[in-house]
Amino acid sequence: MGLQRAERNPVLHAAVCALELRAAVAEMCDGWSVRIGIHVGAVTAGLLGRKRFQYDVWGDTVNLAARLHYDRPDAIVLSDIARFAVARYSDFEPLGLVALDTAEHAAFRLIGFKDTAEARAAIAALHA
């Protein structure tokens, strides 16, 4: 989402994907849970390995997203920057601060999408 081609709102894509992933895991995998962290920013991407190649992304953006998933099982946690990108479509619960090196970022648990025409239209446009 946004790595290979530009997206209008890659955070909305990620949030929809996270909610769908959480629902699929709950339906198909008895006793399993997921913890998902979403942040937005610059990343470095490339191939790793000598005999068996793997494409990966890394950097502060990835590190913060990994630290955001500290919340309870089945939680989807967004950074303050990511929350801002989808705030008009979503409901959140504040969780406090998460530290990354010298900076602290506010964290928010995604509750779900608002039941508004604007939110439904934005989500429907992703699936079109």
N, C-alpha and C positions, 0 to 999 in steps of 0.2 A: 504494500500500500504506500505508494509514493516513492519507493526506491527506484523502480524501473521507469515509471512514468508519473507525470504530475497529476495530482488529485485535487479537486476543489477543497475537500475537507478530509484529509487522511485520518484525523483523529476520530471523526464520526465513523469512518470505515472501521477503524480499530475497535471502537466501542461496540458497534453492531456485531462485529466478528466475536468479540469477547463474550457478549451476551448469548450469542448462538452457540459458541463453544461450551460455555457453562451449562446451557440447557442440554446439549448433546451428551456431555459427560454424565450429567445427572440421570439421563434417560437410559444410556447404554452401559454404564459402568457402575454397578452397584458397589457402594462404599468408596468410590473415588471422589476426589474434589480437585478443583483448580484454584490457583491464586494468580491473578493477572495484574501486572503493572503497566501503565501506559504513560509515556512521556514523549515529547516532540523536540526535535533538534537535529543537529548535524551528527552524522555517523561516518565511520570509515568502513568500507566494505572491500572484500577481496577473497581470493582463494588461499586456502591453507593446506599444507601437506605436501609430501614428496611423492608418495606412491598412491595414496588414496586422497583425492582432492575433496575439499569441503568449502562451500561458499559460506561466509560468515560476515556479520556486522559487529562492530565494537566501538567503544568510546564512552564518554561521560553520559550521553543520552541513554545508551543501553544499560550502563551501570545504575543510573537512577531508576529506570524502569524496573530493573531487577530488585532494587531495594524497596520499591513501592509495594511489592506483593507481600509485605510482612503481615498484613492484616489477616483476619480469620479465613478459614477455608471458604471457597466459592466467592471470595470478594474480588471485585474489579476496582482497582485503585488508580486514580489519575493524579498527575502532578498539577500544580496550580496553572501552568501554561497549557497543558492538555485540557483541563477543565474549562478554561476560558474559551477554547475552540468549539466546545459543544454545549456550553452553558444554556443557550437559548432553547435547546432541545431536550435537556436532561435534568434529572433531580439528583442531588448529591448530599452526602453527609460529611462534614469536615472531620479530619482525623488528627490534625496537628502537623508537626514538622518532621521532615526526613532529611538527614544530613548527607551531603555528598562533598567530600573533601572540605573545602572552606565555605561552601554555600549551603543554605538550608532552603528547602522547598516545602510549601504547604501541600498536604496530601488530602484527597477527597475520595470517598467511596461512592461509586456509581450505584444509585438505587435503581434507576431505569429511565426510560424515556417518557417525556411529558405526553399526555393525551391531548395534543393540540393538532390542528390541521397543518401547521407549519412543520412540526416534528414528523408527523406521518408522511408528509410530502418529501421531506429531506431524506428520510429513510427509504421510502419507495424509489426515489431517484437513484439510490445506490444499487438497487436490484434491477434497474432497467437496462 
